């Protein structure tokens, strides 16, 4: 039922990658303008997560620069041969993956969609598990925090800040290893601080909300919020409105639940407190030149962690997802079968592309094909290069995002899923829609939900 479209002529697997190369399987996630489904490469039989983003919806939401930026960053993360001594080799020279980042395998587009083919995470996302378990044992959370801190250190060494670390964007593989996903609002940083507001409000560091300028230190704060939430089943700061939440994050003292000592050791609470330090110069993980990560590794809380076996993925996770169950919201598959007017299928591209709008042409030109087996960097651009051509900017009215002028912070709808690279918002599924992960602006009068802001990638924001 999941297989779509086959054509009579043989498939050219040596040519540019396209949707004909993949067998379409079940739908596992849904975002604001795209979906995520499991696919199988017809030649290698390897399984992946396919995140596909509808171009027309992307243009309507003015999110074209974010999709292109994510595409570039994912390739860059995958193309750093000497950055990290314990990266996993895939068997071919220069094919290196960070063990705890959801890696890009292929990228391509057709007339309707942009496609990311990503590592498949069969264990679901941490939001999915947290909602079902209520909270997690300290031992399990420590394992995840160690893996995520390794991923953050790697990104920061590359000059990239993630800006949207939260349980929704942490995916588990079938062995229970945690992986960071969703680079939709990730950005390069330099000596000059950024001021544009981006991320999910409940996980934003105080320096973002107070508009004092920020750098990679914000990711360590977000890790602290996640650590607290996973262990205690609640977030450390709350508010019934945006203003209340901003005040709580920036001013309220860190409070522990009444049963805190039953759920977390003193060393664990010390790590959480260090990550949630409002003075970012004193925050755990934030010392320059990688010393912050090394200091965190040496903390007594991580004494049970063997970092070598952790980073080689030979250390056993305290929690192994149930392989017999679907670790995502099954309703996405039903929606695809029953409600989708235009189901995904492989189609030949139109020859005439002369009548494209400026935004559509931008995607056509800048969302370049990628094949991890070939590894040529076809889409290299200077860090945070302005993503909008003069023509595009004129016709679309999109402004560049500078440090003092945060470009339109798009409030995106909550989505829901969790496939490697799929983003979920309803708290259901297992994958994260990187570029789809548009989380709904906090409906602050109801529940305490994530507010997700997307800004256009910063250009000329650095010295």
N, C-alpha and C positions, 0 to 999 in steps of 0.2 A: 504494500500500500504506500510505503514511503518512497519507492523508487519513482523518479520522474523522468520523463523524456529520454528517449534514446534516438539516435539518428542513424540512418543507414550507412553513411560513410564511416570509415574507421576514425578513431580519435587520435589526434596527433599529440602524443604525450611529450614529444620533444619541442613542440612549439610553446607559445605563450600560454600560461595556465588560464583556464576558464572553467565555467560551471559544468561543462560537459565532462570534465575530468573526475567528477564526484557523483557518487550515489547519494541521494538525499534520503535521510532517515528521519527519526522523530523530531518534532519541534519541542524544545525544552525551555524556551524563554521568549519574552516579549518586552520590547522597550518602547520609548516614545515614538520613534520613527523607524523601527526595524525589529528583527527577530533573531533568535539563535536556534540552530538545530544541529543535530549530530549528522555528520557526513562521513562517507568512506571513499578514499581515493581508489578509483577503479583499477589502477595499475598496481599500486603497492599494497592495497587492502588496509592501509592504515586509517584509523579513526581520528577525526578531528571535530572541533566545534566550529561551525560556520556562523559568523555574525554578519548579517546583511542589513544594510541601511538604505532605506528608500530615499533616492536623491531628491524627489519633489518635496517630501516632508522635511528633509534636511534643509533645503533652501527656504522653505516656509518658516522654519524655526531659526533661520539665520545662524545655523550651526556648521556651515561648510568649513570655515577655518579650523574648527575643533576636530572635525573628522580627518582633515588633511594633516593636522599637527599630530594627532594620535597615530596615524599611519606612518609618519616619519619617525616618531620616537620609538615605536615598536621595532622598526627596522634597525634603528641605531642601537637599541638595547641588545639586539641579536647580533650585532656586528662589531663587537669589541673583543678581539682575540687575546689581549694581554692585560685586561683590566683586573681580573680576579683570579687568584691562583687555584681556587677549588671549584671552578665552573665545570659543568658536565660536558664532556665531549660527545658529539653525536657520531663520531667515526670518520669524519672527513676534516682535513685541515681547515682551520678558521671557522668551523661550524661549532660554535660554542653557545651554550644556553646558561643563564643563571638558573640554579636549581629551584629557586623559589619565586620565579616570575613566570607568568603565563606568556609563552613566547609566540611570536608571529611565525607562521610557516609559509603562507601564501597571501597575496593580496591581488585583487583584480576587480574589474567592474564590467557591467553590461549597460544597456541603455536605461535601465530602471534603478539599479542598485549598485552600491559599493560593497565589496565583500572582504572580510577579514577571516582567514582560516587560521585557527589558533589551537594550541594544545588542548586536548579534551580532558576535562577534570570531572571524573565520574563520582566524586565524593560529595558534591554539593557545596554551597557556600555557607559561611559561618552564620549568616542571618537565618538561613533555613534551619540549621541545627539548633541555634540558640532559641528560636521560637518554639521548638519542639521539646527541648530539654529544660528550658528556663534559665539555667546557668551551667557552667562547666567546671569540672574539677581543676584545682590549681595546677596539678601536674600536667594536664592537657594544655591548659592555657600557656604555661611556661614554655612548652614545646613549640607552640605556634609563635609566641613572642620572639623566641630565639631565631626561628626561621625568618620571620618578617623583619627583624632587625638586621639580619644578614642581607636581605633584599634591599632594604632602605639604604644601608651603608653603600652597597654597590651602586645604586642609582645616584646617591649624593656624590660619590667619587666621580661619576660621569657628569656631574653638574645638572642633574635632573631632580626636581622635586615632584612628588606624586600629587599632592594636594587633595586627595579624596580617599584616604585610608579609612575604612570602616568595615564592619563584618560582612556587609553586602559584597564588598570587593575583595574578599579573601576566599579563595576556592581550595577545596581539598581534592587531592588525587585519590585513587582507589586504595592507597596505602595509608592515607591520613596525613600526608604532608601538606602544609599550607603554602599557597601561592598568591602573590599579589597580582591583581588584574585591574583593568579599566584605566587607561592612560588618556582618557578623553579630555581632561583638563590639566594634565601634567605639563610642565613647562621647564625650560632651562633657566638656570639662575647664574648670576655672576656676583661681582662685588657690590653692585648697586641693589638695594632692596626693592621688592615689588610692593605695590599697594592695592592692586585690583582684588576685589573680593571674589573668591571662587571656592567651591567645595560644598560639603553638606554641613549645615550650620551647627548641629549638635557636636560635631567633631572638629570644628574650627578652633584654632589657637586664639588666645586673647589678642595677640598682636595683629591678627587679620581683622577681627571685628572692631578693634579700636583704631584701625587704619594708621598704625604707626610705622608701617613698612615691615616686611617679613622676608625670610629666606627659608632654607631647607629645615630649619628648626621646627617648623610647623608640623612636619610629618611625625616627629617624635612625640609631640603633644597628642596627635591623633592616635598614635599607638597606645599612649597612656589611657585615653578614653576607651579604646577597644578592650584593653586589658581589664580595666575596672568592670566594664559592661559584661564581658564574658564570664568573669569570676562571680560577680554579684547579681547578674541578671537585670541590672538597671544602670543608667548612666549617672556619672558623678554630678552633672549640672543639668538643671531643668528650668523651664520657664513657660508660662502660658502664652506669651507673645514673643515676638522677635526681640523687643527691648528687654523683656524680663530675662530671656535666655542669654542675651549679650551681657547683661549685668551679672548674672550668675556665673558665667564663664570667666568674666574678668575680675569679679570682686568676691564672690562667695567663698568661704573657707571650704576646703575639701573635707567632706563628712563621710564616715564609714557606716555601713549598715550595722544594726544591733548585733547581728550574728557574724560580723566580719571575721573575727578570730577563729570561728569554726570553719570558715571557707578559705581563709588565706593566712599564710604565715606572716610573721613580722617582716621577714626579708622581702616577701612578695609585695606587701603594702609599702615598703620602703622604695621599691622599684616604681610602683605606681605613682607614689608621691614625687619621686624624682622626675618622672616623665611629665607630670602635671605641674611642674614648676613654672610659674608665670614669668619669671625672669629667664628668658631663653638662653642667656649666657651661662646660667647655672643648670639648665635642664639636662637630664641624662641624654646621652647620645650626641650632644651638640658641640663638644670640643672640636676644634679644627683639625684638619689633616688626618681624619680617621681615628683620632685618639678617643673621641666620645664613644664610638662603637666598641673599641678595645676596653675602655673602662666599664662599659655595660657588661661585656663578656666576663669580666673578672669579678662581677658582683656575686656575693655568696648565693643569691637566689638561683643563679645559673650553674652552681656547682655540679648538679646531677647531669648537666648537658656535656656530652662529648662533642665538641664543635667539629672535629674532623669527620666523624661518622654522621653527624647531623647534615653537614653540607654535601656529603657524598650520598645522602639518602639511604644509608645502610643502618641508621638508628631507627628502632621500631617506635612508631607513634603510639602514644597511650590510647588513642581512639582510632579505630579502623571503621570507616563507614560500611554499612550493611550493603554488600554487593547485590543482594537479592531484592533490594528495594530501589525505587526511583528516588534519588535524592534531589528532586525538583518538583515543581508544581505541575501535575499531569494535566491541568486544565488547558495549558497552552496547546497541547496536541489536539484536544477536542475543538478548540477555537479554530485551529488550522483546518481541521477536517470539515467543520460544520458552518463556520462563519466567514471564512476567507473568500472574498470575491475573485481575487487574482492570485492564486497559489503560486509559490515559487517554482519555476522550472527553467531549464537551460534553453536559451534562445540565441539564435545568430544575431549579431549586431547589425544595426542599420548602417548602410554604407555612407549615406549623406548626413553629415553632422554640422551642416552650415548654418542651421537656424537655431542653434543653441543659445539660451540666455547666457549672460556673463557668468552667473554663478555655476550653471551647468558646464560651461566651458572650463571654468576653473577646476572643477572636479575632474573633468575629462583629461586635463593637462597635468594636474598635480597629484592626483591619486594614482600613482604609477604602479605597474605590475611588480610583484615580488615573488621570488621562488627561493626558499631557503637552501635548496640544493645547488643553486647556481651562485647565489651570494654576491652578485654584482650590485654595487650600490648605485641604483639608477635614480634615486630620489634624494640625493644629498643636497641640503641647503644649509646656509649658515644658521646658527642657533637662533630660533625664534624669528626667523626672517619674516617680514611682513607678508602675510599670506594672501593679500587681496590686490589684484592688479589694478591699475588705474581705471581700466574699463569697468572692472567689477565694482570697485568702490563707487564709481560715479553712478552706475545703474542701480546698485543695491542699497546705497546709503549706509554701507557698513563702515564703521570707523575702526582705525587701528587701536589696540589697547596699549596705553602707556602707563607707566607706574603711577603717575598722578591722576590719570584719567581712566578709570576702569571702563572698558568698553561695555556696551549693553550687557549686563549680567543677565543672561537668559535664565528664567525660571523654567525648569523643565518638569514635565509630568513624571510622576512616579511610575516606574516600570516594574517588572518583576521577573527575575530569572537568575540563573546562575550558571551559565555554561562558560567555559573558559573564554572569556571575552564577552560574555553576555551580561547584561546588567539587570538586576532585578529590583523592583521597587515594591512590589506588594509583599515582599518578605517571603515569597514562596520559593522560587526555584533555585537552581544550583549554579547557573552560570551568570557571568556578569557582562552585560552589554557594554562593552567599553564605551563606544560612542553612543550607545543607546541608553546608557544608564542614567537617563535624565530623571532625577528624583524630583518629586513634586515639591513645590514650595511648601514649607511648613503650613499645614492647615492648623494654625495654632489654636483655633478655638475648639478643636476637637482633640485628637490625640497628639502625643509628643512624637511627631514624625520628622524625618530628615528633611531639611531644606537643602536642595542642591542647586547651586548657582553655577552656570557655565559662562565663562568669559572667553572672548576671542584670545587666541594665543598671544602673549605679550611679545611685541617686537620693539626694538630700540629701547628696551627697558633697562638696559645694563650699560655700565661704563665701558 
